[in-house]
Amino acid sequence: MFRFIKVTGNSLSPSYQEGDYVLIGTCSFFFGINVGSNIVFTHPDYGLLIKRVSRIHPSGDYYEVRGTHPQSVDSRIFGLIPKKYLVGKVLWHISQS
């Protein structure tokens, strides 16, 4: 139901920095995913990623995600994320600084 993940990379910098930790809730039906939610998901080409939801497809089965870093690899590169790739929603951020 909960999982700690260490942030690698700078996709959501400056809010999330490499070395920070996030606590994620792994039951999306319980924690709810909304526009603005930060989520962790697995992408077949890019591995485990953390991004912010910018749009939810009307079917509710796909998310458009964006990073805040200008060079972030996100939905602008790989398209919508199927709900089945979702690992969890960020519930708590533990900053290393």
C-alpha positions as CSV (number, residue, x, y, z in Angstrom):
1,M,0.0,0.0,0.0
2,F,3.0,2.3,0.6
3,R,6.5,2.4,-0.8
4,F,9.6,4.7,-0.5
5,I,11.4,5.6,-3.7
6,K,14.7,7.5,-4.0
7,V,14.5,10.3,-6.7
8,T,17.1,10.1,-9.4
9,G,17.5,12.7,-12.1
10,N,16.1,16.2,-12.2
11,S,12.8,15.8,-14.0
12,L,10.8,17.7,-11.3
13,S,13.5,20.1,-10.2
14,P,13.7,22.4,-8.4
15,S,10.9,20.9,-6.2
16,Y,12.4,17.4,-6.3
17,Q,16.2,16.9,-6.3
18,E,18.3,13.8,-7.0
19,G,18.7,12.0,-3.7
20,D,15.3,13.1,-2.2
21,Y,12.8,10.4,-1.2
22,V,9.1,10.1,-1.9
23,L,6.5,8.0,-0.1
24,I,4.0,6.8,-2.6
25,G,0.6,5.3,-2.2
26,T,0.3,2.3,-4.5
27,C,-3.6,2.0,-4.4
28,S,-4.7,4.6,-7.0
29,F,-8.3,3.9,-6.3
30,F,-7.8,4.8,-2.7
31,F,-5.5,7.8,-3.1
32,G,-7.0,9.2,-6.3
33,I,-5.0,10.7,-9.2
34,N,-5.9,14.2,-10.3
35,V,-4.4,16.9,-12.5
36,G,-1.5,18.3,-10.5
37,S,-0.7,15.0,-8.8
38,N,2.8,13.7,-8.8
39,I,3.0,10.1,-9.8
40,V,5.6,7.4,-10.2
41,F,5.2,5.0,-13.1
42,T,7.2,2.5,-15.1
43,H,7.8,3.2,-18.8
44,P,9.0,0.4,-21.0
45,D,11.7,2.5,-22.6
46,Y,12.7,4.8,-19.8
47,G,12.2,2.8,-16.6
48,L,10.9,4.2,-13.3
49,L,9.9,7.9,-13.7
50,I,8.3,10.6,-11.5
51,K,6.2,13.3,-13.2
52,R,3.3,15.6,-12.7
53,V,-0.1,14.8,-14.2
54,S,-1.1,17.6,-16.6
55,R,-4.2,15.9,-18.1
56,I,-6.3,12.9,-17.6
57,H,-7.8,11.3,-20.7
58,P,-11.7,11.3,-20.5
59,S,-11.7,7.5,-20.3
60,G,-9.6,7.8,-17.1
61,D,-7.3,5.1,-18.5
62,Y,-4.4,7.4,-19.6
63,Y,-2.4,10.3,-18.1
64,E,-0.5,13.1,-19.8
65,V,2.5,13.8,-17.6
66,R,5.1,16.6,-17.6
67,G,8.3,17.3,-15.8
68,T,9.2,20.7,-14.6
69,H,12.8,20.6,-15.9
70,P,13.2,22.1,-19.4
71,Q,14.9,19.0,-20.7
72,S,12.5,16.5,-19.0
73,V,11.5,13.4,-21.0
74,D,7.7,13.3,-20.6
75,S,4.5,13.0,-22.6
76,R,5.8,15.5,-25.1
77,I,8.2,12.7,-26.1
78,F,6.5,9.4,-25.4
79,G,2.8,10.3,-25.4
80,L,0.1,9.3,-22.9
81,I,0.8,6.9,-20.0
82,P,-1.6,4.0,-19.7
83,K,-3.0,3.6,-16.2
84,K,-1.5,0.1,-16.0
85,Y,2.0,1.6,-15.9
86,L,1.2,3.5,-12.7
87,V,3.2,2.5,-9.6
88,G,1.7,5.1,-7.2
89,K,0.9,8.6,-6.2
90,V,3.4,10.8,-4.3
91,L,2.0,11.4,-0.8
92,W,5.0,12.7,0.9
93,H,8.3,14.3,-0.2
94,I,11.5,14.0,2.0
95,S,14.0,16.6,0.8
96,Q,17.7,15.9,1.3
97,S,18.5,19.6,1.8
